[in-house]
């Protein structure tokens, strides 16, 4: 009897010890995902706004998931290469993509042969919002207000390439704001901003994350924001919508998506991990320091927002085709 009880006790203790890792780490699934590094594709080059978001979250995601999350900048085709790579990847959770919206929508609308269906991707979670695009100029520019912008002629406005939020902003200014402009695409956001400082162009349409350090340094000034409301960090910068251009408005978000048909258990692990990271006050504080607003956006909302953005972008398709040189 004692021998049987001892055997039972040993088995029971061993069983409990085996359960400890599962209880102690809520981001591990029954399938033991993840058990190797995770590749996080980024459509922007190092130093651009989406790259800043990815590298801000990367160490915290790695810690939460228990595996290294590796940021890979795949910028070919303005991000199309990264999206095509994601589309072909196994839906096992080891290849993900971080991308800005509505930029991802724009890329598909203006590239009918893109070879992927954005809405068929697995929407995992949104990680930033309220970091909208702005129109910024050098501090010594004669363009000080949105009214000055409408009175100017033959403006050259830079942005981070074709199929980007910056190009959409320029298209809306040209179409609905009736601003006389030519959109000048650059390889990335940093180059587009430097073109303003180097007097190659008159202004830039960029994510607020990219221009914030230069505004703080007194080298650039924000003329207006494309967001639905004023940015709390720059309350003196009006929205274009409130300044007589109601159609010149869209909201920027950053989200993480995966290949089509990802399994439910892997999705739960990722969503739980991302949720914990973006709701961590330490992570949010780090985000604030680098100029990004870290916040959770559910997969359903991110996908619903993308569906609405298709309508906005499709309406501007002909203008988007004509904004560049």
Secondary structure, DSSP 8 states (H G I E B T S, - for coil): -HHHHHHHHHHHHHHHHHHHHHHH-TT--TT----S-EEEEESS-TTSHHHHHHHHHHHHHHHHHTS-EEEEE--GGGGHHHHHHHHHS-SSSSEEEEEEETHHHHHHHH-TT-SS-GGGSEEEEEEEES--EEEEEETT-S--SHHHHHH--SEEEEESSSSSHHHHHHHHHHHTS---EEEEE-SSHHHHHHHHHTTSSSEEEEEHHHHHHHHHTTSEEEEEE-SSS--GGGTTS-BSGGGT-TTS----EEEEEE-SS--HHHHHHHHHHHHHHHT-HHHHHHHHHHT--EEEE-HHHHHHHHHHHHHHHHHTHHHHHHSB-
